[in-house]
Structure formats: C-alpha cells, structure tokens
Amino acid sequence: MLLVIDIGNSQTSYGIFERSKLKYHWRGETQMARTADEYAAFLFPLFQQAKLSFSDLEGIAICSVVPSCDFNLQKFCELYLEKKPFFISSKNRLSFSIQVDTPSTVGADRLANSAYAVAHLKLPAIVVDLGTATTFDVISEKNVYEGGIILPGMAMGAESLSRKTALLPLIHMSFPDSVIGKNTVTCIQSGILFGYCDAIEGLLSRLEKEIGKSCDIALTGGMAPLIHKQLKTKTQILPHLTLEGVEILYQQNLR
C-alpha cells in the first residue's frame, strides 16, 4: 500500500494506492507551519475511518511545490510511518526527457502530470492544471516535456481584484446566467469565469498551432470541474491525474 501526498499552494491531496489503483483520497488545506504531530493527527482518523493502519504502508511518495512544508512532512513520515519518503524531482528516473532552459526548476506537480500523460494519454498531449495557478504542460510524441504556460489561477485573479480595489467584492466562483452582468457581482463573475474559459480556449489553440497537430487534452485541479463543461474544445477531466502521476514515478524509480 502506497501513500501519495500532493502538496499544492492552497490544498494538499492524499491518496492511498493498492496495486497501482487509487483506493482512497482526501484533501486538506495546505498549512506551511503544520508540524509532524499535526500531520499524524489529521491523517490518523482518516486511516481509521477507512479501516487502514499506518503499519500497512509500504512506501510514501511526495509531490511538493511548497518547500517550507517538506521538512515537517518528512519528519512525520520518519517518526510515525517509520519510512523515508520519496520526493518527486527532475533528478528522478523519468519516462520522458525534459527540453527546457532549466530542468531543475520544473515543478514536481508538472513532472507528475507529464508522467501520467506519457503513460495514459495519446501523445502529443496537453495537461491543464487549474489550481492556485493555471498551468499548461506540453508532452510531444517523442516523450519529451517541451515546457508550457503558467498564468494566475481564477481564485487568485478574483482575490487580487478584491484586494486591489476599494469597492469590488470577493465573489463566489459560479457562472452567471449571462455574459452581460447586471450587477457588480455578476459582472466580476462573467469577467473572471468566462474570461478564463476564453483564455484557456485561446491558449490551447495557440499551443496546437505551434505543435502542428491536434493534442489529447486533459484537465485536472480544483477548478477543473467548474470549467470543463463550459469549454468548446474537446477535453477530458481527470481529477486525480497528479496523484496518479506521482504513483507512476514512484513505481518507475522503485524498479
């Protein structure tokens, strides 16, 4: 049994894999000051509810884009799970090559997303991860990570608009009934949500034009369910893509 932990800037996902199948998954807020004891206090009741035990774990794989969390999380693994965790990085054995200016700076989540694409998508492929930031990762037919795109996430855009203005409120993330807003809230909702849909559509079009071929496109991340049904471009939604990509990299390096 493998515990996979995906530490994002806003939320942390936890997955339990048995024979490469995701059996259980949980999500919590990312807290940079969370101690090893607090990780144990958070996870122990979830394991109990699922009738699992820490002693059942054969390994731990961690995908982190928040370095300040890594020390205490590793301490939790060593103290409570009695195992040294495997961290995703560009130094791992990968099923793809990396053709960017500085491979060491590619985020662990983007490496995991690319590993999933190579294993399960038809190449060339694009993975769009809609989280705190929105990222596009391009994987070529020759199993090459070519780079991609990063832009602020939808929630970040809404929060920034609220903080930087005197009168504009922080909105609830839901699509308004029409593109033309009839009040301040629906005007902002239209701008943020329809605007991001058009941005995603436009960037996907630009990427496919530059690649020169149609791509298999997968959406993941917390905002993916909200956006997926609004896109005209053919995409598939894979909510646990990153967790599954981490599991793939763990198994490749274990072998």
C-alpha positions in Angstrom: 0.0 0.0 0.0 1.4 3.4 -1.1 0.6 6.8 0.4 0.9 9.6 -2.1 0.9 13.2 -0.9 0.5 16.1 -3.4 1.2 19.5 -1.6 -0.2 22.4 -3.6 -0.1 26.1 -2.7 -3.7 26.1 -1.5 -4.6 22.4 -0.8 -2.9 19.1 -0.1 -4.2 15.9 -1.6 -3.6 12.5 0.0 -4.1 9.2 -1.9 -3.9 5.5 -1.0 -2.9 3.2 -3.8 -3.1 -0.6 -3.8 -1.6 -2.4 -6.8 -1.4 1.0 -8.7 -5.1 1.7 -8.1 -6.3 4.7 -6.2 -8.5 3.3 -3.4 -8.9 6.3 -1.0 -8.3 10.0 -1.4 -8.6 13.0 0.9 -8.0 16.7 0.7 -7.0 19.3 3.2 -5.7 22.9 3.4 -2.0 23.4 2.9 -0.6 24.8 6.1 3.1 25.7 6.0 3.5 25.6 9.7 1.8 22.2 10.2 4.0 20.0 12.4 4.8 16.3 12.1 2.4 15.7 15.0 -0.4 17.6 13.3 0.0 15.6 10.1 -0.4 12.5 12.2 -3.5 14.0 14.0 -5.0 14.8 10.6 -4.3 11.5 8.9 -4.8 9.0 11.7 -8.7 9.4 11.9 -9.0 9.2 8.1 -7.0 5.9 8.2 -9.2 4.6 11.0 -12.4 5.5 9.1 -11.1 3.6 6.1 -10.0 0.7 8.3 -6.4 1.2 7.4 -3.3 1.3 9.6 -0.1 3.3 9.2 1.8 0.0 9.5 0.1 -1.2 6.3 2.1 1.3 4.3 4.9 0.0 2.1 6.0 3.4 0.9 5.3 7.2 0.7 5.7 9.4 -2.4 5.5 13.2 -2.1 5.0 15.8 -4.8 5.5 19.2 -3.3 5.6 22.8 -4.7 5.8 24.3 -1.2 9.4 23.7 0.1 8.6 25.0 3.5 6.3 22.0 4.1 8.8 19.4 3.2 10.9 19.2 6.4 8.0 18.6 8.8 6.3 16.2 6.3 9.5 14.1 6.1 9.7 14.2 9.9 6.1 12.8 10.1 7.0 10.0 7.7 10.1 9.0 9.6 8.5 9.3 13.1 5.0 8.0 12.6 5.4 5.8 9.4 9.0 4.7 10.1 9.8 5.2 6.4 11.8 7.7 4.4 9.6 9.3 1.7 10.3 9.5 -2.0 10.2 13.1 -3.3 9.4 13.9 -6.9 12.1 16.0 -8.7 13.8 16.3 -12.0 16.6 14.1 -10.6 14.3 11.1 -10.6 14.3 8.4 -13.3 11.7 9.8 -15.7 9.8 8.2 -18.6 10.4 11.4 -20.7 13.1 13.8 -21.4 13.0 17.5 -20.4 13.7 20.1 -23.0 13.5 23.4 -21.2 16.1 26.0 -20.2 16.5 24.9 -16.6 15.0 21.4 -16.0 15.7 21.6 -12.2 13.1 24.4 -11.9 10.2 22.4 -13.4 7.6 21.9 -10.6 7.1 18.4 -9.1 3.4 18.6 -10.0 4.2 19.3 -13.7 6.6 16.3 -13.7 3.9 14.1 -12.3 1.4 15.4 -14.8 3.8 14.7 -17.6 4.4 11.1 -16.3 0.7 10.5 -16.4 0.4 11.9 -19.9 3.2 9.6 -21.2 1.6 6.6 -19.5 -2.1 7.1 -20.3 -2.7 9.9 -22.9 -2.3 9.8 -26.6 0.7 11.9 -27.5 1.1 14.8 -28.2 -0.8 15.8 -25.2 -1.5 18.9 -23.1 -2.3 18.7 -19.4 -4.1 21.8 -18.0 -3.9 22.0 -14.2 -6.4 24.5 -12.8 -5.3 25.2 -9.2 -3.8 28.2 -7.4 -2.0 28.8 -10.7 -3.2 27.5 -14.0 -0.5 25.6 -15.8 -0.3 24.0 -19.3 2.2 21.2 -19.9 3.1 20.0 -23.3 4.4 16.5 -24.0 5.4 15.6 -27.5 5.0 12.4 -29.5 8.6 11.5 -28.7 8.1 11.5 -24.9 9.6 15.0 -24.5 8.4 17.5 -21.9 8.5 20.7 -24.1 7.5 23.2 -21.4 4.2 25.1 -21.3 2.4 28.1 -19.8 1.8 29.5 -16.4 -0.9 32.1 -15.5 -2.6 33.1 -12.3 -5.4 30.9 -11.2 -9.1 32.0 -11.2 -9.3 32.3 -7.5 -6.1 34.3 -7.4 -7.5 36.7 -10.0 -10.7 37.2 -8.1 -8.8 37.7 -4.8 -6.4 40.2 -6.3 -9.3 42.2 -7.9 -11.0 42.4 -4.5 -7.8 43.4 -2.6 -6.6 46.0 -5.0 -9.9 47.9 -5.4 -12.0 49.8 -2.8 -15.5 48.7 -3.8 -15.3 45.4 -5.6 -16.3 42.4 -3.5 -14.7 38.9 -3.4 -17.1 36.7 -5.5 -18.3 33.2 -5.2 -16.9 31.1 -8.1 -20.0 30.3 -10.1 -21.0 31.2 -13.7 -23.6 33.9 -14.1 -26.7 33.4 -16.3 -25.4 35.7 -19.0 -22.2 37.2 -20.2 -23.6 40.7 -19.7 -23.5 41.3 -15.9 -26.5 43.1 -14.4 -24.8 43.9 -11.1 -21.3 44.2 -9.7 -21.1 40.5 -8.6 -22.3 39.1 -11.9 -20.0 41.5 -13.8 -17.0 40.1 -11.9 -18.2 36.5 -12.3 -18.5 37.0 -16.0 -15.1 38.6 -16.4 -13.3 36.0 -14.3 -15.0 32.8 -15.3 -15.9 33.4 -19.0 -12.7 35.3 -19.3 -10.7 32.3 -18.1 -12.6 29.9 -20.4 -11.7 32.1 -23.4 -8.1 32.3 -22.2 -7.9 28.5 -21.9 -9.5 28.0 -25.3 -7.2 30.6 -26.9 -4.0 29.2 -25.4 -4.9 25.7 -26.3 -5.5 26.8 -29.9 -2.1 28.6 -29.9 -0.4 25.5 -28.5 -1.9 23.1 -31.0 -1.0 25.5 -33.8 2.6 25.7 -32.6 2.8 21.9 -32.2 1.3 21.4 -35.6 -1.1 18.6 -34.5 -4.2 18.1 -32.5 -3.5 17.1 -28.9 -5.1 14.9 -26.3 -6.1 17.4 -23.7 -6.7 16.6 -20.0 -7.9 18.9 -17.3 -7.1 18.5 -13.6 -7.0 20.6 -10.5 -9.6 22.0 -8.1 -11.2 24.4 -10.7 -11.4 21.8 -13.5 -14.9 20.6 -12.8 -16.2 24.1 -12.9 -14.5 25.0 -16.2 -14.7 21.7 -18.1 -18.4 21.8 -19.1 -18.0 25.4 -20.4 -15.2 24.6 -22.9 -15.9 24.1 -26.6 -12.5 22.4 -27.2 -12.6 18.6 -26.7 -11.1 17.8 -23.3 -11.4 15.2 -20.6 -11.4 15.8 -16.9 -9.2 13.7 -14.7 -9.4 14.9 -11.1 -6.7 12.6 -9.7 -4.3 12.9 -12.5 -1.5 14.4 -10.4 -1.8 11.8 -7.7 -1.7 9.0 -10.3 1.3 10.6 -12.0 3.2 10.6 -8.6 2.4 6.9 -8.2 3.7 6.2 -11.7 7.0 8.0 -11.0 7.3 6.2 -7.6 6.9 2.8 -9.3 9.4 3.6 -12.1 12.0 4.6 -9.6 11.3 1.7 -7.3 12.0 -0.7 -10.1 
